[in-house]
Each structure stands twice: as structure tokens, then as C-alpha cells.
Amino acid sequence: MKLPGEANVLPIARPVGGVVRGARDPVAPALANAGANMVGAANQLNRAFEAEQLRVDNSRVEDNHTQLVNFKVDLAQGEDGYQLKKGRDAVTKPLLKDTLSKFDRRVADMEGKLDNDRQKEEFRKRVEIVRGQVTQGVLSHQLREDGVYQKDVLKSTIGAETNSAAMSWNVPNEVNGSILRTTEAARKYAKANGLDEKNIILEATTSVHEAVIENAIDSGKTEYAKQWLKAHRKEIDADVATRLKGMLKTSETLGNSQAHADRIYSPRKKPEAMLAEARKISNPDERRTALSLLKARISEDEYYFKKDQADALDEGLGYLASRRAAGHAPRLTDIPISVMERMNGAGQDAIMRQLSGVKPVKGGQTYYTLEQMHAADPQAFAEVDLNLFDGQITPEEKVKFIGYQKDAVTGGPMGEIARTKSQIIKQGMQAAGLDPKDMDSGDEEIAFQRRIDAEAEALGRDVTATDIRDIVDRLTVEVIRERDYLWDVKTPAGLTTIEGIPDDLIDDLAMAVKNAGQKVTVENIRLLYEYQNR
């Protein structure tokens, strides 16, 4: 019999042998599927997280690697990079140790900022590669600079031994010691670098021998230098030996020429006489050099002679000016006799004009003396007090000299033209064989300038240096015989007698020189005559 409500009640299963039979649980499968899905989702999320972390790790490692590579470049080429260490600094100092120490410190700093062990492990792999590259770079640089260092050591040795030889050039034992030390240093360098030992030693010892020979020449010991070159010729480079031979020849020529000039020169001789004697020297090189030395000495004498005369005139005028400043009339006796004796006729005339109050004449002796002073030393002329010459030069001439002084300071054209004119006139005088010191009174150079100025004034315009040269060439186209023509602008220049040349040949020789396009001078006439009579 069923109780009320039992119709819908399932029969209760009874366990048989521990197993429930006949029952179905719909929740269990659902729970099982849900669990599986949750595990799959968790795994998928974990994999996504790991992928993202790997991407971040790789990015950090690559960024650090890039920074490390840039640091590697800085280590090589930066402000204190190892590639900047040259020669001795690169070889003798612990360059590799110092560089790797900097590298390792930077690596430690960079690694300490990484987030996890994986980043650090991957970064270390890259560090080892870059560190190897740094090591290789330093070692390669040191290898290159070792050759430079060895060469610097050799150069230093050669320099020191060359200086020692130069100081002890006349002490053979000390010089031989320098040669031995230089030879040994060169041999070591050649062996270490696989170079030709003979050539390296030759180059090194050449410098020492060169110092000995040059210092011997400079000390006037030409024969010693010659013997040293002869004894050590095989130890000297061929080109250097050729140059030293040339120096020896020049030194011999100069020494012999100087001896000729010293023998011929005398302040008591006339310049043309000294030059004529020098032209008799048989060796052409020695003759040419001796003539140059004599001409330089004669010009120096002439300069100081004129300077002394000008200084004496300045002193004399200064005495007169001092007398006037004191309110007294100047007198000739105010000037010491020693000062008056140093003046030439032109200077004494200038003093007398000052005392007599005579109006200055254009183109007077003082004018030309001042011209010569300016040509000789423009800068010194700029300091001359032109007021001392009032009464000796015209106002127009004073203005001109003031222009010279201004141009000496500013580099203007007036002074340059005046100096060029003076040089051309001196060349013309030399061609004419004139000597200012020959005259008892007056000055031949001033007279010569007067004649040229007369020719220039006839042109009716401002003359140029070219005009002056044309005038001088025309006046000296033949050599002067009669000097009195200088005081007469209408008298043409005539021919002089030339020592050793027949008078009847001079005209023909002069014409031949002129037709050859050469300047007609005593020297050129003599050269042509000597050539024709070889």
C-alpha cells in the first residue's frame, strides 16, 4: 500500500559491494568540465604572462647591450680613450688593466639595475662578447703603438747622441762613443721590427757625423771637417754626404775669399784700387766672393763716414741752438774744434750759413746729406729734428723731408721712392767708379745727384723710379774719365782709362757690351776683354 505522496518518490538505491547502482548525478560532470576549463585558462594566462615577461627581459637586455657597445666606443675614442694613448703612454702603462677596470665597473653598475636573474644571465652572455672585443681592441692598439714607441726611443737616442757629438765634435773618443751607442740602438730597433739593419744604422749614424762636420765648418776648421768626411764616408748617407761636400767647398771658398779681402783691405786705400786688386784673384769663385766682401766693407765704411759727418753737423748745430736758447748770438768758437774737424766741406758750409744768416739755396749740400741719411736708415731719419737745419734747406725741402718722416712711420710712398732713387744713384756711381771720399771739399755723390736732378727737372713732371734709372743709365752708358763734368750739366760723360786694357780698345769694347744688351761698366768691359784674350 502506498502512502500519500509516495507516487513520485524514486526507489532508494542500496549499496551492493560498496557501489551505488542505479543512480545518475547530473552535477558531477558539470563540475568536472568547469574545473578543466579553469585549469586551461590559468595555463593560458600563465603562458601569456611568461611571454610578456620574456619580451620585457629581452628588451632590457638589448637596451643594456646597446649602452655597453656605446661605452666600448667611448673607452676607445672618448675623452680619455685608449686609442688616444700614443707611443710610450700606450706601451709602458697598464692600459689593458685600466681599460677593463673601467669596463667592469660600468657592467656592475648596469647589472645592478636589472630586474631579475634571467635579465642578468642574458646580459652576462653579451658582456663576455663585448669584453673580449675591448680586450682585442686594446691589445691591437698597443701592438701598433709599440712600433711607434720603439721608433721614438731610437729617435730620442739619435737626438741625444747627435747633440753630444755636436758639443764634443773635436773630441774623437766621445764622438766614437756616441756612434757606438747610436749603432746599437738602431740595430735593436731593426731586429725588433724586421727591418734592414744596414739602412737603419746608416740613417742613425749619418746624423752624428753630420753634426761633427757641420760644427767643424762653423768653427772654421774646414780641414778637420774634410778629413772626418773622408774617414767616415761609408757611414754617411749619400745625399747628406753630397750636401756636406758642397758645404765644405763653400766654406773653403769663403775662407780663402775672406783671407784675400783681409789682405787687400785698408782704410788708407782707395776703393777702386782695392777692387782692382781683388779682380786679379785667379780662382773665379774666390774672386767673386772677395769682391762682394770688399764692396760690403767699403759700403759700410762709406755709411759710417757719412753718418759721422752727419752726427758732427748735428752736434755743431746743437751747440749753436743752445747758444741761441740762452739768449746769446751763436759764434763759431761755440763749436769744439774736434766736432768741426769731423765735418766735410758741406757741413762746415752749413755751419757758416747758420752764423751768417745766408738764405739757403735749393739743392744745397745739406739737402743732399739729408737725402743720403734718409736712404741709409729711414727709421732713424724719422727721429731727426729738422728744425736744426733751418737756414740750410729751403722751406719746400723741409716739407719734403717731413713727408719722408711721416712715410717712415705710416709706410707711405714718398720715402720708398726716395730710397729707390738713392739705390739707383749708388749703382750708377759704382758703375762710374766714383768715391765720395776722394774729394778734398764737397762730395762727388752730391754732385752726381745734382746732375741727375737737373736732368729730372728738365722732364717737367714728377719723376718716377723708372725715370731716375733711365737718367742714370744714360749718364753712365760710358765710363767716366773726367769728373769735372759733374759740375757742368752740359758736358757729356766720357770714357776713362781702364787698368790693363789699351785705351784704343775701350770704345770698341764698350760698344760691343752695349750691342750685347748689357750695361756698359768697367766690370763688363773688363770681362769681355778677358774673355777675348783667354
Sequence and secondary structure as in RCSB ss.txt:
>XXXX:A:sequence
MKLPGEANVLPIARPVGGVVRGARDPVAPALANAGANMVGAANQLNRAFEAEQLRVDNSRVEDNHTQLVNFKVDL
AQGEDGYQLKKGRDAVTKPLLKDTLSKFDRRVADMEGKLDNDRQKEEFRKRVEIVRGQVTQGVLSHQLREDGVYQ
KDVLKSTIGAETNSAAMSWNVPNEVNGSILRTTEAARKYAKANGLDEKNIILEATTSVHEAVIENAIDSGKTEYA
KQWLKAHRKEIDADVATRLKGMLKTSETLGNSQAHADRIYSPRKKPEAMLAEARKISNPDERRTALSLLKARISE
DEYYFKKDQADALDEGLGYLASRRAAGHAPRLTDIPISVMERMNGAGQDAIMRQLSGVKPVKGGQTYYTLEQMHA
ADPQAFAEVDLNLFDGQITPEEKVKFIGYQKDAVTGGPMGEIARTKSQIIKQGMQAAGLDPKDMDSGDEEIAFQR
RIDAEAEALGRDVTATDIRDIVDRLTVEVIRERDYLWDVKTPAGLTTIEGIPDDLIDDLAMAVKNAGQKVTVENI
RLLYEYQNR
>XXXX:A:secstr
   TT TT       BTTB  S   SHHHHHHHHHHHHHHHHHHHHHHHHHHHHHHHHHHHHHHHHHHHHHHHHH
HHSTT GGG  THHHHHS HHHHHHHHHHHHHHHHHHT SSHHHHHHHHHHHHHHHHHHHHHHHHHHHHHHHHHH
HHHHHHHHHHHHHHHHHTTT HHHHHHHHHHHHHHHHHHHHHHT  HHHHHHHHHHHHHHHHHHHHHHTT HHHH
HHHHHHTGGGS HHHHHHHHHHHHHHHHHHHHHHHHHHH  TTS HHHHHHHHTT SSHHHHHHHHHHHHHHHHH
HHHHHHHHHHHHHHHHHHHHHHHHHTT    GGGS HHHHHHS HHHHHHHHHHHHT    TT HHHHHHHHHHH
H HHHHTT  GGGGBTTB HHHHHHHHHHHHHHHH  HHHHHHHHHHHHHHHHHHHHT  GGG SSS HHHHHHH
HHHHHHHTT S   HHHHHHHHHHHTSS  S GGGGG TTS      BTTB HHHHHHHHHHHHHTT    HHHH
HHHHHHHT 
